[in-house]
Amino acid sequence: MVVLVTGCRSGFGLLVAVEAARRGHTVYAGLRDLDTAGDLRAAAEGLDVRPVQLDVTVAAEREAVVAAILAEHGRLDALVNNAGRALGGPLETLDEDELRDLIDVNVMAPWALCKAVLPAMRAQGEGVIVNISSVSGLMAMPGLGAYATSKYALEGMSEALWHEVAPFGVRVVLVEPGPFKTDIWGRNRTLSRHALDPDSPYHAFVERLERLVHTMAQDRAEDPEVVSRKVVDLLTTGGRRLRYVMGKASWIRLGAKRVLPEALFGRILQRLVAGE
Ligand SMILES: NC(=O)c1ccc[n+]([C@@H]2O[C@H](COP(=O)([O-])OP(=O)(O)OC[C@H]3O[C@@H](n4cnc5c(N)ncnc54)[C@H](OP(=O)(O)O)[C@@H]3O)[C@@H](O)[C@H]2O)c1
């Protein structure tokens, strides 16, 4: 298979690219900045992983990568829309540009890449698009509202696309991980610029939440290879199912949300984050 994976500098993207190549696929591994391909190149030594410049928010880079793959192979079998960012901070504290930038990376770019690869997949009569969403696309946590906004949008978009392209033989898959140990909890962890303003009415809440997030990243985040292996499985197997929840924390949170009355669930969550 010829596979395009976005966001391969670290985390799931790097692991999916390497695992897919290990299983014999030809992998184009997109990087926001090609100069940061060091870890990927080291992990992919001897494998058919081809790092490519692809800031997913830049239309010219998206078009160039898809055109180069089609020129070389005449086909593109799979797209893994993995590149993504998180942004912490209560919704009221966000500046407009912060929310727009996040939506650009997490929603507009995956949509544009789907649009770019679909003509080839339709012509082939087959193809698979994997969109890496999150448990935050099925359940919105306080303090992570911007991220939830973007992942809920990705969910809606993917669900509609799933219906729209099935008649052409193209599968759409949504992956819903809980917390896994990647750079999203470290190097790429971002708070909105005003989230910790000392005079903000949310100041104490954000400090508490930061401590919770720190503990979770240290103690509870799981091994990301669980996700990357499953994502690569999904390139070649899988029926017509859309959503794949991954990780213990996702199952627990989503299970609680499903079985508890909404008001009770809300009260418990609000008390937890209030430290009561
Ligand atoms: N790890 C988790 O707990 C978790 C849970 C649920 C969902 N997810 C989702 O999993 C996906 C991958 O994240 P990760 O956990 O593997 O974190 P990560 O290690 O921080 O990886 C994110 C990747 O996306 C890239 N990226 C960001 N903006 C980009 C852009 N404009 N163009 C191209 N690449 C860009 C990053 O490149 P740079 O570092 O160079 O910016 C990085 O390679 C994301 O969609 C995230 O929302 C993660």
The ligand as an SDF file (V2000), in Angstrom:
LIG
                    3D

 48 52  0  0  0  0  0  0  0  0999 V2000
   -1.2690   11.4540   22.9480 N   0  0  0  0  0  0  0  0  0  0  0  0
   -2.4980   11.5290   23.3840 C   0  0  0  0  0  0  0  0  0  0  0  0
   -2.7600   11.3930   24.5720 O   0  0  0  0  0  0  0  0  0  0  0  0
   -3.6110   11.7870   22.3830 C   0  0  0  0  0  0  0  0  0  0  0  0
   -4.9160   11.4600   22.7780 C   0  0  0  0  0  0  0  0  0  0  0  0
   -5.9600   11.6640   21.8760 C   0  0  0  0  0  0  0  0  0  0  0  0
   -5.6940   12.1550   20.6140 C   0  0  0  0  0  0  0  0  0  0  0  0
   -4.4090   12.4720   20.2550 N   0  0  0  0  0  0  0  0  0  0  0  0
   -4.2020   12.9760   18.8750 C   0  0  0  0  0  0  0  0  0  0  0  0
   -3.1380   12.2650   18.2720 O   0  0  0  0  0  0  0  0  0  0  0  0
   -2.5680   13.0550   17.2300 C   0  0  0  0  0  0  0  0  0  0  0  0
   -1.0610   12.9970   17.3280 C   0  0  0  0  0  0  0  0  0  0  0  0
   -0.6350   13.5860   18.5340 O   0  0  0  0  0  0  0  0  0  0  0  0
    0.4720   12.9350   19.4770 P   0  0  0  0  0  0  0  0  0  0  0  0
   -0.1980   12.5540   20.7370 O   0  0  0  0  0  0  0  0  0  0  0  0
    1.2510   11.9500   18.7390 O   0  0  0  0  0  0  0  0  0  0  0  0
    1.3460   14.2270   19.8480 O   0  0  0  0  0  0  0  0  0  0  0  0
    2.7410   14.7920   19.3050 P   0  0  0  0  0  0  0  0  0  0  0  0
    3.8330   13.8600   19.6550 O   0  0  0  0  0  0  0  0  0  0  0  0
    2.8010   16.1850   19.8120 O   0  0  0  0  0  0  0  0  0  0  0  0
    2.5640   14.7720   17.7290 O   0  0  0  0  0  0  0  0  0  0  0  0
    1.8170   15.7250   17.0290 C   0  0  0  0  0  0  0  0  0  0  0  0
    2.4190   15.8390   15.6490 C   0  0  0  0  0  0  0  0  0  0  0  0
    1.6310   16.7230   14.8640 O   0  0  0  0  0  0  0  0  0  0  0  0
    2.5250   17.6190   14.2240 C   0  0  0  0  0  0  0  0  0  0  0  0
    1.9010   18.8680   13.8190 N   0  0  0  0  0  0  0  0  0  0  0  0
    1.3660   19.8560   14.5670 C   0  0  0  0  0  0  0  0  0  0  0  0
    0.9510   20.8730   13.7910 N   0  0  0  0  0  0  0  0  0  0  0  0
    1.2540   20.5190   12.5060 C   0  0  0  0  0  0  0  0  0  0  0  0
    1.0980   21.1190   11.2500 C   0  0  0  0  0  0  0  0  0  0  0  0
    0.5560   22.3440   11.1180 N   0  0  0  0  0  0  0  0  0  0  0  0
    1.5160   20.4600   10.1450 N   0  0  0  0  0  0  0  0  0  0  0  0
    2.0720   19.2360   10.2430 C   0  0  0  0  0  0  0  0  0  0  0  0
    2.2710   18.6030   11.4110 N   0  0  0  0  0  0  0  0  0  0  0  0
    1.8580   19.2440   12.5190 C   0  0  0  0  0  0  0  0  0  0  0  0
    3.6320   17.8310   15.2350 C   0  0  0  0  0  0  0  0  0  0  0  0
    4.7840   18.3960   14.6130 O   0  0  0  0  0  0  0  0  0  0  0  0
    5.6690   19.4900   15.4390 P   0  0  0  0  0  0  0  0  0  0  0  0
    6.0150   18.8470   16.7460 O   0  0  0  0  0  0  0  0  0  0  0  0
    6.8190   19.7370   14.5550 O   0  0  0  0  0  0  0  0  0  0  0  0
    4.7790   20.6750   15.6030 O   0  0  0  0  0  0  0  0  0  0  0  0
    3.8350   16.4000   15.6940 C   0  0  0  0  0  0  0  0  0  0  0  0
    4.6250   15.6970   14.7840 O   0  0  0  0  0  0  0  0  0  0  0  0
   -3.1690   14.4400   17.3740 C   0  0  0  0  0  0  0  0  0  0  0  0
   -4.1800   14.6230   16.4110 O   0  0  0  0  0  0  0  0  0  0  0  0
   -3.7640   14.4310   18.7800 C   0  0  0  0  0  0  0  0  0  0  0  0
   -4.8520   15.3130   18.9020 O   0  0  0  0  0  0  0  0  0  0  0  0
   -3.3640   12.2980   21.1180 C   0  0  0  0  0  0  0  0  0  0  0  0
  1  2  1  0
  2  3  2  0
  2  4  1  0
  4  5  1  0
  4 48  2  0
  5  6  2  0
  6  7  1  0
  7  8  2  0
  8  9  1  0
  8 48  1  0
  9 10  1  0
  9 46  1  0
 10 11  1  0
 11 12  1  0
 11 44  1  0
 12 13  1  0
 13 14  1  0
 14 15  2  0
 14 16  1  0
 14 17  1  0
 17 18  1  0
 18 19  2  0
 18 20  1  0
 18 21  1  0
 21 22  1  0
 22 23  1  0
 23 24  1  0
 23 42  1  0
 24 25  1  0
 25 26  1  0
 25 36  1  0
 26 27  1  0
 26 35  1  0
 27 28  2  0
 28 29  1  0
 29 30  1  0
 29 35  2  0
 30 31  1  0
 30 32  2  0
 32 33  1  0
 33 34  2  0
 34 35  1  0
 36 37  1  0
 36 42  1  0
 37 38  1  0
 38 39  2  0
 38 40  1  0
 38 41  1  0
 42 43  1  0
 44 45  1  0
 44 46  1  0
 46 47  1  0
M  CHG  2   8   1  16  -1
M  END
$$$$
